[in-house]
Amino acid sequence: MPASFRQRAVAFLFDYLLISVYLILLATVTTVAMKLMDSESWAEFFSSPLRADLVAFLTTVLPVTLYFAVSES
């Protein structure tokens, strides 16, 4: 039997909340790391567009995609 609209809405809200908490935690850790590190070394680390894109992919896109892949199976 297919899931009802209500079940799908609750599942969506749960997923949205979980991903939002993860992203807020990630932003908090990043902010603290930026405060602790020298701003010049932080800028040097992300000076390469490839490195910046790789970090963004590994910290946001990949975990969210894996979460959906694992939770759907």
C-alpha positions as CSV (number, residue, x, y, z in Angstrom):
1,M,0.0,0.0,0.0
2,P,1.5,3.4,-1.0
3,A,2.3,5.9,1.7
4,S,-0.4,8.5,2.4
5,F,0.2,12.2,1.9
6,R,0.5,12.7,5.6
7,Q,3.2,10.1,5.9
8,R,5.1,11.5,3.1
9,A,4.8,15.1,4.5
10,V,6.1,13.9,7.9
11,A,9.0,12.0,6.3
12,F,9.9,15.1,4.3
13,L,9.8,17.3,7.3
14,F,12.0,14.9,9.2
15,D,14.5,14.7,6.4
16,Y,14.5,18.5,6.1
17,L,15.0,19.0,9.8
18,L,17.9,16.5,9.9
19,I,19.7,18.0,6.9
20,S,19.1,21.5,8.3
21,V,20.6,20.6,11.7
22,Y,23.6,19.0,9.9
23,L,24.1,22.2,7.8
24,I,23.8,24.5,10.8
25,L,26.3,22.3,12.7
26,L,28.7,22.4,9.7
27,A,28.4,26.2,9.5
28,T,29.1,26.5,13.2
29,V,32.2,24.3,13.0
30,T,33.4,26.3,10.0
31,T,32.9,29.6,11.8
32,V,34.8,28.4,14.8
33,A,37.6,27.1,12.6
34,M,37.8,30.4,10.8
35,K,38.0,32.2,14.1
36,L,40.8,29.9,15.4
37,M,42.8,29.9,12.1
38,D,44.7,32.7,10.6
39,S,42.5,34.4,8.0
40,E,45.4,34.3,5.5
41,S,45.9,30.6,5.8
42,W,42.1,30.1,5.5
43,A,42.1,32.2,2.3
44,E,45.1,30.3,1.0
45,F,43.4,26.9,1.6
46,F,40.4,27.9,-0.5
47,S,42.3,29.9,-3.1
48,S,42.0,27.1,-5.6
49,P,38.4,26.9,-7.1
50,L,38.9,23.1,-7.4
51,R,39.8,22.7,-3.8
52,A,36.8,24.9,-2.7
53,D,34.4,22.9,-4.9
54,L,35.8,19.6,-3.6
55,V,35.4,20.7,0.0
56,A,31.8,21.9,-0.7
57,F,31.0,18.6,-2.4
58,L,32.5,16.4,0.3
59,T,30.8,18.3,3.2
60,T,27.4,19.0,1.7
61,V,26.4,17.2,-1.5
62,L,27.9,13.8,-0.8
63,P,26.6,13.4,2.8
64,V,23.1,14.5,1.8
65,T,23.1,12.3,-1.2
66,L,24.3,9.3,0.8
67,Y,21.7,10.0,3.5
68,F,18.9,9.8,0.9
69,A,20.4,6.7,-0.7
70,V,20.7,4.9,2.6
71,S,17.3,6.0,4.0
72,E,15.5,5.0,0.8
73,S,16.9,1.5,0.6
